[in-house]
Amino acid sequence: MKYFILNNGIKMPVIGLGTFPMRRLELFKVFFQATSCGYTSFDTSSAYGNERWLGLAQWISRKQREKLFFTTKLSNSQQREGNIRKALEDSLRLLKLDYIDLYLMHWPNPETYLKSWKEMEKLYEEKLIRAIGVCNFHEHHLNKLFSVANVIPAVNQIELHPLLSQKPLVNFCKKYNIQIEAYSPLARMNEKLIKNKTLIDLSKKYNKTISQIIFRWNYQNNIIVIPKTSHKNRLIENIDFFDFEISSDDIKKIDLINCDFRVRHNPDTCDFTKL
Ligand SMILES: NC(=O)c1ccc[n+]([C@@H]2O[C@H](COP(=O)([O-])OP(=O)(O)OC[C@H]3O[C@@H](n4cnc5c(N)ncnc54)[C@H](OP(=O)(O)O)[C@@H]3O)[C@@H](O)[C@H]2O)c1
């Protein structure tokens, strides 16, 4: 597995398995398939309702803890309730872990996010979490966070794929040494993406699938990806992008696909009471 180094020195795998919306036996089975294919990093959230199943699988697998990387998230409802310590303790219990590798705030709810961050910092200082970060933060959320933060987020997990390359935000995060992690990196296989001519041409040119072209584009841009799949052949396909290189001209061609198309909510316009 290859890693990027976070701003506090922690090594984070460049690809992880997205686990939403898998649950129960499906997730249990996929955990074992994924680890046998070489996945070491798993992305969940208390909002996904699947931590229990991921926890059970990792516990039964008896994999060496230090060889796995678990990300989970503080949900909006947990932020509203306001007991951040209890939220983390619940995740630790369900995941059957003593510590979380990366704890992310799921959304920048304007009413709670600054207060929640200060509580997350305390849990980080107590070493219950190896790194803390955020999701769905725009530049203005980060600027506001910087005004109260003692700890700069290690990661910003955002929707990112060729239809939504988020270049200004990516450059802003780079300036502050915040690692970008791309969720929905395949735009949930939206037609606009899979029928894109540039991607189809590059797929033929490099003899790789469109998914592999996208993951490699991210890797060469220092971006972590967390695709979700529950199929073994796709688990194998999605992790197989380390044996080729996309030329800088072709990277630029992929950059040009951007049309600011989202498959998930825009954090500036979403209704936090419903998320
Ligand atoms: N922080 C946040 O707010 C947030 C929001 C959304 C998602 N996430 C995280 O990001 C993860 C991934 O995002 P996502 O699930 O929204 O979208 P995604 O990974 O872009 O797309 C998942 C879809 O692509 C299919 N797929 C995966 N690999 C494929 C391949 N090689 N060929 C063809 N189809 C393939 C999957 O189908 P099959 O399963 O049938 O293969 C699934 O339908 C989530 O699981 C979650 O952990 C975070």
The ligand as an SDF file (V2000), in Angstrom:
LIG
                    3D

 48 52  0  0  0  0  0  0  0  0999 V2000
  -18.0970   12.8520    3.7460 N   0  0  0  0  0  0  0  0  0  0  0  0
  -19.1960   12.7630    3.0630 C   0  0  0  0  0  0  0  0  0  0  0  0
  -20.0880   13.6350    3.1670 O   0  0  0  0  0  0  0  0  0  0  0  0
  -19.4010   11.6120    2.1130 C   0  0  0  0  0  0  0  0  0  0  0  0
  -20.4640   11.6650    1.1810 C   0  0  0  0  0  0  0  0  0  0  0  0
  -20.6290   10.6000    0.2930 C   0  0  0  0  0  0  0  0  0  0  0  0
  -19.7620    9.5160    0.3410 C   0  0  0  0  0  0  0  0  0  0  0  0
  -18.7510    9.4850    1.2850 N   0  0  0  0  0  0  0  0  0  0  0  0
  -17.8450    8.3130    1.3490 C   0  0  0  0  0  0  0  0  0  0  0  0
  -17.2760    8.0970    0.0540 O   0  0  0  0  0  0  0  0  0  0  0  0
  -17.5010    6.7440   -0.3490 C   0  0  0  0  0  0  0  0  0  0  0  0
  -17.5880    6.6270   -1.8440 C   0  0  0  0  0  0  0  0  0  0  0  0
  -18.5400    7.5020   -2.3980 O   0  0  0  0  0  0  0  0  0  0  0  0
  -19.9040    7.0290   -3.1010 P   0  0  0  0  0  0  0  0  0  0  0  0
  -20.2580    5.6770   -2.6630 O   0  0  0  0  0  0  0  0  0  0  0  0
  -20.8580    8.1340   -2.9260 O   0  0  0  0  0  0  0  0  0  0  0  0
  -19.5520    7.0340   -4.6600 O   0  0  0  0  0  0  0  0  0  0  0  0
  -18.4880    6.3320   -5.6420 P   0  0  0  0  0  0  0  0  0  0  0  0
  -17.4670    5.6010   -4.8870 O   0  0  0  0  0  0  0  0  0  0  0  0
  -18.1040    7.3910   -6.6070 O   0  0  0  0  0  0  0  0  0  0  0  0
  -19.4080    5.3250   -6.4610 O   0  0  0  0  0  0  0  0  0  0  0  0
  -19.8980    4.1400   -5.9310 C   0  0  0  0  0  0  0  0  0  0  0  0
  -20.6640    3.4410   -7.0500 C   0  0  0  0  0  0  0  0  0  0  0  0
  -19.7650    3.0810   -8.1000 O   0  0  0  0  0  0  0  0  0  0  0  0
  -19.8410    1.6860   -8.3690 C   0  0  0  0  0  0  0  0  0  0  0  0
  -18.4750    1.2440   -8.6640 N   0  0  0  0  0  0  0  0  0  0  0  0
  -17.3950    1.2410   -7.8420 C   0  0  0  0  0  0  0  0  0  0  0  0
  -16.2990    0.8090   -8.4890 N   0  0  0  0  0  0  0  0  0  0  0  0
  -16.6920    0.5150   -9.7460 C   0  0  0  0  0  0  0  0  0  0  0  0
  -16.0180    0.0240  -10.8970 C   0  0  0  0  0  0  0  0  0  0  0  0
  -14.7070   -0.2510  -10.8770 N   0  0  0  0  0  0  0  0  0  0  0  0
  -16.7380   -0.1740  -12.0340 N   0  0  0  0  0  0  0  0  0  0  0  0
  -18.0590    0.1130  -12.0840 C   0  0  0  0  0  0  0  0  0  0  0  0
  -18.7530    0.5840  -11.0220 N   0  0  0  0  0  0  0  0  0  0  0  0
  -18.0770    0.7880   -9.8680 C   0  0  0  0  0  0  0  0  0  0  0  0
  -20.4120    1.0650   -7.1120 C   0  0  0  0  0  0  0  0  0  0  0  0
  -21.2050   -0.0520   -7.4410 O   0  0  0  0  0  0  0  0  0  0  0  0
  -20.9900   -1.5350   -6.8220 P   0  0  0  0  0  0  0  0  0  0  0  0
  -20.9380   -1.3940   -5.3370 O   0  0  0  0  0  0  0  0  0  0  0  0
  -22.1860   -2.2680   -7.3280 O   0  0  0  0  0  0  0  0  0  0  0  0
  -19.7030   -2.0220   -7.3970 O   0  0  0  0  0  0  0  0  0  0  0  0
  -21.3150    2.1760   -6.5630 C   0  0  0  0  0  0  0  0  0  0  0  0
  -22.5870    2.1170   -7.1910 O   0  0  0  0  0  0  0  0  0  0  0  0
  -18.7830    6.3580    0.4070 C   0  0  0  0  0  0  0  0  0  0  0  0
  -18.9380    4.9710    0.4630 O   0  0  0  0  0  0  0  0  0  0  0  0
  -18.5270    7.0020    1.7420 C   0  0  0  0  0  0  0  0  0  0  0  0
  -17.6490    6.1950    2.5170 O   0  0  0  0  0  0  0  0  0  0  0  0
  -18.5530   10.5250    2.1380 C   0  0  0  0  0  0  0  0  0  0  0  0
  1  2  1  0
  2  3  2  0
  2  4  1  0
  4  5  1  0
  4 48  2  0
  5  6  2  0
  6  7  1  0
  7  8  2  0
  8  9  1  0
  8 48  1  0
  9 10  1  0
  9 46  1  0
 10 11  1  0
 11 12  1  0
 11 44  1  0
 12 13  1  0
 13 14  1  0
 14 15  2  0
 14 16  1  0
 14 17  1  0
 17 18  1  0
 18 19  2  0
 18 20  1  0
 18 21  1  0
 21 22  1  0
 22 23  1  0
 23 24  1  0
 23 42  1  0
 24 25  1  0
 25 26  1  0
 25 36  1  0
 26 27  1  0
 26 35  1  0
 27 28  2  0
 28 29  1  0
 29 30  1  0
 29 35  2  0
 30 31  1  0
 30 32  2  0
 32 33  1  0
 33 34  2  0
 34 35  1  0
 36 37  1  0
 36 42  1  0
 37 38  1  0
 38 39  2  0
 38 40  1  0
 38 41  1  0
 42 43  1  0
 44 45  1  0
 44 46  1  0
 46 47  1  0
M  CHG  2   8   1  16  -1
M  END
$$$$
